[in-house]
């Protein structure tokens, strides 16, 4: 296992800075996910960790050893690519065995003609065959051992790529969007396989994705990146329950957090014309603040005129186990939706199905204690760390 420390990493390509002063500590056995939209710098950061790209500044530390000048081979890492990167002329068994066979190569073994013979000789050794059989069985590849990659499905190819990484028994696994080429069903299956491998090996995993579902279901720690800048580094539960800023609030969650401009009078916020109790642990100044509520922290009913926020149902999305309800607040309420909430709807997640229909008047009630409050200018969460921690599930 390896402990990874990244200290003040930055990267420039010409005049363009793609990573800004990134620092993180990743303990032995963590599953760290680098999460962000395209162009956020997450894959560049992974390549820097691997030694495939040099940082413009900063240090990469593996177990208290600075490895900036070490090659990828010397860093003892395994890299799983988005494109599988399998050798099309080799069988599944030969692809898996290739790293072990290559480890036995001497300089003269790379001479054309000799290299093919050496690879077959090394690959057929009893020791390597035993290791290949063990890894193949672990990933359910036994029946495909003599096939070539062209005869495999996308999910099977990715399993071969994982097996090839696993057989080297590296100190750290780096995975660059390995599931993005697969359909939804295969992605769900492979997510489970990768999590199982992480638990089985106990090794450090660093995983790049733009998919928040992958991040939330696989990670022990998530780093959210935006334009090369770290927005938040925390557990999935912390990031979901208490996003560090409005960017994270809108990036995590489907639908994302509802963000609204809330008036504050004597420390007490308001949701439209509805007065909310003063939040515990936060002192709100008189003026305005950005209030955030997850869809499951709002309830909606047909009880018009009751306490709550009046509105009209505009969209119903029945997902089977639960239902998403989009409500347009009554203009008379004075509620101002945040500028990035482009559909101007409050989204509510309700367990099961609803009797409400598009066009029905309704009343929305917030679960006030679960609200997040963000500075209207900086977008930063105003809650102190201890208050946020107290509101996490469990």
C-alpha positions as CSV (number, residue, x, y, z in Angstrom):
1,X,0.0,0.0,0.0
2,X,1.1,3.6,-0.5
3,X,0.2,6.9,1.2
4,X,0.0,9.7,-1.4
5,X,0.8,13.3,-0.7
6,X,0.3,16.0,-3.3
7,X,1.8,19.4,-2.2
8,X,1.1,22.6,-4.1
9,X,0.8,20.9,-7.5
10,X,0.3,23.3,-10.4
11,X,0.5,22.7,-14.2
12,X,0.7,25.1,-17.1
13,X,0.6,24.4,-20.8
14,X,2.0,27.6,-22.3
15,X,0.0,30.5,-21.0
16,X,-2.9,28.2,-19.8
17,X,-2.9,27.1,-16.2
18,X,-4.9,23.9,-15.9
19,X,-4.2,23.0,-12.2
20,X,-3.9,25.7,-9.5
21,X,-1.9,24.9,-6.3
22,X,-3.4,21.5,-5.6
23,X,-2.7,19.8,-2.3
24,X,-4.1,16.6,-0.8
25,X,-3.3,13.8,1.6
26,X,-4.5,10.3,0.6
27,X,-4.0,7.7,3.3
28,X,-3.2,4.0,2.7
29,X,-6.2,2.1,1.3
30,X,-8.3,5.1,0.4
31,X,-10.5,5.3,-2.7
32,X,-10.0,8.8,-3.9
33,X,-12.2,10.1,-6.7
34,X,-11.2,13.1,-8.7
35,X,-14.6,14.5,-9.9
36,X,-15.2,17.3,-12.3
37,X,-16.6,18.4,-15.7
38,X,-14.5,18.1,-18.9
39,X,-11.6,20.5,-18.7
40,X,-11.4,20.6,-14.9
41,X,-7.9,19.2,-14.8
42,X,-8.7,15.8,-13.3
43,X,-7.0,13.6,-15.9
44,X,-4.0,15.9,-16.1
45,X,-3.6,15.5,-12.3
46,X,-3.9,11.7,-12.6
47,X,-1.1,11.7,-15.2
48,X,1.1,13.8,-12.9
49,X,0.6,11.2,-10.1
50,X,1.5,8.5,-12.6
51,X,4.6,10.2,-13.9
52,X,3.3,10.5,-17.4
53,X,3.2,14.3,-17.1
54,X,5.6,16.5,-15.1
55,X,4.1,19.2,-12.8
56,X,5.1,22.8,-13.4
57,X,5.5,23.1,-9.6
58,X,4.9,21.1,-6.5
59,X,5.9,17.7,-5.1
60,X,4.4,14.2,-5.4
61,X,5.2,12.1,-2.3
62,X,4.8,8.3,-2.1
63,X,5.3,7.1,1.5
64,X,7.4,10.0,2.5
65,X,9.5,9.7,-0.7
66,X,9.5,12.5,-3.3
67,X,9.0,10.8,-6.7
68,X,8.9,13.8,-9.1
69,X,11.9,12.4,-11.0
70,X,10.9,8.8,-11.0
71,X,9.5,7.1,-14.0
72,X,6.0,5.5,-14.0
73,X,7.7,2.1,-13.7
74,X,9.7,3.2,-10.7
75,X,6.6,4.5,-8.9
76,X,5.1,1.0,-8.7
77,X,1.6,2.1,-10.0
78,X,-0.9,0.4,-12.3
79,X,-2.8,2.6,-14.7
80,X,-6.2,1.6,-16.2
81,X,-7.2,3.6,-19.2
82,X,-10.5,4.7,-20.6
83,X,-9.7,3.0,-24.0
84,X,-8.8,-0.4,-22.4
85,X,-5.3,-0.3,-24.2
86,X,-5.3,-4.1,-24.8
87,X,-3.0,-5.7,-27.4
88,X,-5.4,-6.9,-30.2
89,X,-3.1,-9.7,-31.4
90,X,-2.8,-11.3,-27.9
91,X,-5.3,-13.5,-26.2
92,X,-6.9,-12.6,-22.9
93,X,-4.5,-14.8,-21.0
94,X,-1.5,-13.3,-22.9
95,X,-2.7,-9.7,-22.2
96,X,-3.0,-10.4,-18.5
97,X,0.4,-12.1,-18.4
98,X,2.1,-9.4,-20.4
99,X,3.3,-7.2,-17.5
100,X,4.8,-10.2,-15.7
101,X,6.5,-11.4,-18.8
102,X,7.9,-7.9,-19.5
103,X,9.3,-7.7,-16.0
104,X,11.6,-10.6,-16.9
105,X,12.9,-9.0,-20.1
106,X,16.6,-8.1,-20.5
107,X,17.8,-5.4,-22.8
108,X,18.6,-7.8,-25.7
109,X,15.2,-9.5,-25.4
110,X,13.7,-6.5,-27.1
111,X,15.4,-7.3,-30.4
112,X,12.7,-7.9,-33.1
113,X,12.0,-11.6,-33.4
114,X,13.7,-12.5,-30.1
115,X,11.0,-10.4,-28.2
116,X,8.1,-12.6,-29.5
117,X,9.9,-15.8,-28.5
118,X,10.9,-14.4,-25.1
119,X,7.4,-13.2,-24.4
120,X,6.0,-16.7,-25.2
121,X,8.6,-18.4,-23.1
122,X,8.1,-16.2,-20.1
123,X,4.3,-16.1,-20.4
124,X,4.1,-19.9,-20.3
125,X,6.1,-20.3,-17.1
126,X,4.2,-22.2,-14.3
127,X,4.6,-19.3,-11.9
128,X,3.0,-16.7,-14.3
129,X,0.4,-19.2,-15.4
130,X,-0.7,-19.6,-11.7
131,X,-0.9,-15.9,-11.2
132,X,-2.9,-15.4,-14.4
133,X,-5.3,-18.2,-13.4
134,X,-5.9,-16.6,-10.0
135,X,-6.6,-13.1,-11.3
136,X,-8.7,-14.5,-14.2
137,X,-10.9,-16.4,-11.8
138,X,-11.3,-13.4,-9.5
139,X,-12.7,-11.3,-12.4
140,X,-14.7,-14.1,-14.1
141,X,-12.5,-14.3,-17.2
142,X,-11.7,-18.0,-17.2
143,X,-13.9,-18.9,-20.1
144,X,-12.5,-16.1,-22.3
145,X,-8.8,-17.0,-21.7
146,X,-8.1,-18.0,-25.3
147,X,-10.2,-15.2,-27.0
148,X,-8.7,-12.0,-28.4
149,X,-10.0,-8.6,-27.5
150,X,-11.9,-8.3,-30.7
151,X,-14.2,-11.1,-29.6
152,X,-15.1,-9.5,-26.3
153,X,-17.7,-7.1,-25.2
154,X,-16.8,-3.7,-23.7
155,X,-17.4,-4.9,-20.2
156,X,-15.2,-8.0,-20.7
157,X,-12.4,-5.9,-22.2
158,X,-12.4,-3.6,-19.2
159,X,-12.2,-6.7,-16.9
160,X,-9.2,-7.8,-18.8
161,X,-7.6,-4.3,-18.4
162,X,-8.4,-4.5,-14.6
163,X,-6.8,-8.0,-14.5
164,X,-3.7,-6.8,-16.2
165,X,-3.3,-4.0,-13.7
166,X,-4.1,-6.3,-10.7
167,X,-1.6,-9.0,-11.6
168,X,1.3,-6.6,-11.1
169,X,0.3,-6.2,-7.4
170,X,1.2,-2.5,-7.5
171,X,1.2,-0.2,-4.5
172,X,-1.4,2.1,-6.1
173,X,-4.1,1.9,-8.8
174,X,-4.9,4.8,-11.0
175,X,-8.0,4.7,-13.2
176,X,-8.9,7.3,-15.8
177,X,-12.7,7.2,-16.5
178,X,-12.5,3.4,-17.1
179,X,-16.3,3.0,-17.4
180,X,-17.2,5.9,-19.6
181,X,-17.4,3.8,-22.8
182,X,-19.9,1.3,-21.3
183,X,-23.7,1.3,-21.2
184,X,-25.5,2.0,-18.0
185,X,-26.0,-1.7,-17.0
186,X,-22.4,-2.6,-17.5
187,X,-21.2,0.6,-15.7
188,X,-23.3,-0.5,-12.7
189,X,-21.8,-4.0,-12.8
190,X,-18.2,-2.8,-13.2
191,X,-18.6,-0.2,-10.4
192,X,-19.3,-3.2,-8.1
193,X,-16.3,-5.1,-9.4
194,X,-14.0,-2.2,-8.8
195,X,-15.2,-1.5,-5.3
196,X,-14.9,-5.3,-4.6
197,X,-11.3,-5.2,-5.9
198,X,-10.5,-2.2,-3.7
199,X,-11.8,-4.0,-0.6
200,X,-10.0,-7.2,-1.5
201,X,-6.6,-5.7,-2.2
202,X,-6.7,-2.9,0.4
203,X,-4.6,-0.8,-2.0
204,X,-4.9,3.0,-2.6
205,X,-7.1,3.8,-5.6
206,X,-7.2,7.1,-7.4
207,X,-10.1,7.3,-9.8
208,X,-11.0,10.0,-12.4
209,X,-14.6,10.5,-13.5
210,X,-17.1,13.2,-14.5
211,X,-20.0,11.0,-13.3
212,X,-21.2,12.0,-9.8
213,X,-23.0,8.6,-9.4
214,X,-19.6,6.8,-9.7
215,X,-18.1,9.2,-7.3
216,X,-20.8,9.0,-4.7
217,X,-21.1,5.2,-4.8
218,X,-17.4,4.2,-5.0
219,X,-15.3,6.8,-3.2
220,X,-14.2,7.1,0.4
221,X,-12.9,10.6,-0.4
222,X,-13.9,12.9,-3.3
223,X,-12.0,15.9,-4.7
224,X,-14.3,18.2,-6.7
225,X,-12.4,20.2,-9.3
226,X,-13.5,23.1,-11.4
227,X,-11.1,24.9,-13.8
228,X,-8.2,23.3,-12.1
229,X,-9.2,24.6,-8.7
230,X,-10.2,22.3,-5.7
231,X,-13.8,23.2,-4.7
232,X,-14.1,20.6,-1.9
233,X,-12.2,17.6,-0.6
234,X,-14.4,15.5,1.8
235,X,-16.3,12.3,2.1
236,X,-19.3,11.7,-0.3
237,X,-21.7,12.2,2.6
238,X,-20.1,15.5,3.6
239,X,-20.1,16.8,0.1
240,X,-23.7,15.9,-0.5
241,X,-25.1,17.1,2.9
242,X,-22.9,20.3,3.2
243,X,-21.4,21.4,-0.1
244,X,-18.6,23.9,0.4
245,X,-20.0,26.4,-2.1
246,X,-22.7,26.9,-4.6
247,X,-20.7,25.3,-7.5
248,X,-20.5,22.0,-5.6
249,X,-24.2,22.3,-4.5
250,X,-25.3,22.5,-8.2
251,X,-22.8,19.9,-9.4
252,X,-23.6,17.2,-7.0
253,X,-27.1,15.7,-6.9
254,X,-29.7,14.9,-9.5
255,X,-31.7,17.1,-9.5
256,X,-29.1,19.4,-7.9
257,X,-29.7,21.4,-4.8
258,X,-32.4,24.1,-5.0
259,X,-30.8,27.5,-4.6
260,X,-32.8,30.6,-3.8
261,X,-32.2,34.2,-2.6
262,X,-33.4,34.5,0.9
263,X,-34.1,37.7,2.8
264,X,-32.7,37.8,6.4
265,X,-34.2,40.0,9.1
266,X,-32.7,39.9,12.6
267,X,-30.9,36.6,11.9
268,X,-34.0,34.9,10.6
269,X,-34.2,33.8,7.0
270,X,-37.3,33.7,4.8
271,X,-38.3,31.5,1.9
272,X,-40.5,33.9,-0.1
273,X,-43.1,35.0,2.4
274,X,-42.4,32.0,4.7
275,X,-40.3,32.8,7.8
276,X,-37.9,30.1,8.8
277,X,-36.4,29.6,12.3
278,X,-32.9,31.0,12.7
279,X,-30.3,28.3,11.7
280,X,-28.4,26.6,14.5
281,X,-24.7,27.6,14.7
282,X,-24.9,30.2,12.0
283,X,-25.2,34.0,12.5
284,X,-26.9,35.5,9.4
285,X,-26.5,39.2,8.8
286,X,-29.5,41.3,7.9
287,X,-29.8,41.5,4.1
288,X,-29.8,38.5,1.7
289,X,-28.2,35.1,1.6
290,X,-28.4,32.2,-0.8
291,X,-30.4,29.4,0.7
292,X,-30.0,25.8,-0.5
293,X,-32.3,22.8,0.0
294,X,-32.0,19.3,-1.5
295,X,-35.1,18.1,-3.3
296,X,-35.7,15.5,-0.5
297,X,-35.8,18.2,2.1
298,X,-38.9,19.8,0.6
299,X,-42.4,18.4,0.7
300,X,-45.4,19.3,-1.5
301,X,-49.1,19.0,-0.9
302,X,-52.4,19.9,-2.5
303,X,-53.4,21.7,0.7
304,X,-53.5,25.2,-0.7
305,X,-53.6,28.1,1.8
306,X,-51.7,26.2,4.5
307,X,-48.4,27.2,6.0
308,X,-45.7,27.0,3.3
309,X,-44.8,28.4,-0.1
310,X,-47.6,28.6,-2.7
311,X,-46.9,27.4,-6.2
312,X,-48.1,25.5,-9.2
313,X,-47.0,22.0,-10.3
314,X,-45.3,22.2,-13.7
315,X,-43.5,18.9,-14.2
316,X,-43.9,15.4,-12.9
317,X,-41.2,12.8,-13.4
318,X,-42.2,9.3,-12.2
319,X,-39.1,7.3,-11.5
320,X,-40.9,4.3,-10.0
321,X,-39.5,4.2,-6.5
322,X,-39.8,7.9,-6.2
323,X,-41.2,10.9,-8.0
324,X,-39.6,14.2,-9.0
325,X,-42.0,17.2,-8.8
326,X,-41.1,20.6,-10.4
327,X,-43.0,23.5,-8.8
328,X,-43.2,27.0,-10.1
329,X,-43.4,29.4,-7.0
330,X,-46.3,31.8,-7.0
331,X,-44.9,35.2,-8.2
332,X,-46.8,36.9,-5.3
333,X,-44.5,35.0,-2.9
334,X,-41.5,37.2,-3.9
335,X,-39.3,34.2,-4.0
336,X,-36.2,34.7,-6.2
337,X,-34.6,31.6,-7.7
338,X,-30.8,31.7,-7.9
339,X,-29.4,32.8,-11.2
340,X,-28.1,29.3,-12.2
341,X,-31.4,27.6,-11.6
342,X,-32.4,28.1,-15.2
343,X,-35.8,26.4,-15.2
344,X,-37.0,28.5,-12.3
345,X,-38.6,25.5,-10.7
346,X,-38.3,24.1,-7.2
347,X,-37.6,20.4,-7.4
348,X,-39.0,18.1,-4.8
349,X,-38.2,14.4,-4.4
350,X,-41.1,12.3,-3.0
351,X,-41.0,8.6,-2.1
352,X,-43.5,6.6,-4.2
353,X,-46.0,8.2,-6.5
354,X,-48.0,11.4,-6.3
355,X,-51.6,12.3,-7.1
356,X,-50.6,15.8,-8.1
357,X,-50.7,16.6,-11.8
358,X,-49.1,19.4,-13.9
359,X,-51.2,22.5,-13.5
360,X,-52.3,21.8,-9.9
361,X,-51.9,24.5,-7.2
362,X,-49.9,23.3,-4.3
363,X,-48.0,24.2,-1.2
364,X,-44.3,23.5,-0.6
365,X,-42.9,23.2,2.9
366,X,-39.1,23.1,3.7
367,X,-37.3,21.0,6.3
368,X,-35.6,24.1,7.6
369,X,-32.9,22.4,9.7
370,X,-31.5,20.7,6.6
371,X,-31.0,24.0,4.7
372,X,-27.6,25.2,3.6
373,X,-26.7,28.9,3.6
374,X,-24.2,30.4,1.2
375,X,-22.6,33.9,1.1
376,X,-24.4,35.8,-1.7
377,X,-21.1,37.3,-3.0
378,X,-18.5,34.5,-2.6
379,X,-20.9,31.5,-2.8
380,X,-19.1,29.9,0.2
381,X,-21.1,27.8,2.7
382,X,-21.6,29.9,5.9
383,X,-21.9,26.9,8.2
384,X,-18.9,26.2,10.5
385,X,-17.5,22.7,10.2
386,X,-18.9,21.4,13.5
387,X,-22.4,22.5,12.5
388,X,-22.1,20.7,9.2
389,X,-20.8,17.5,10.8
390,X,-23.7,17.5,13.3
391,X,-26.2,17.4,10.4
392,X,-24.7,14.5,8.5
393,X,-26.7,11.2,8.3
394,X,-26.0,8.8,11.2
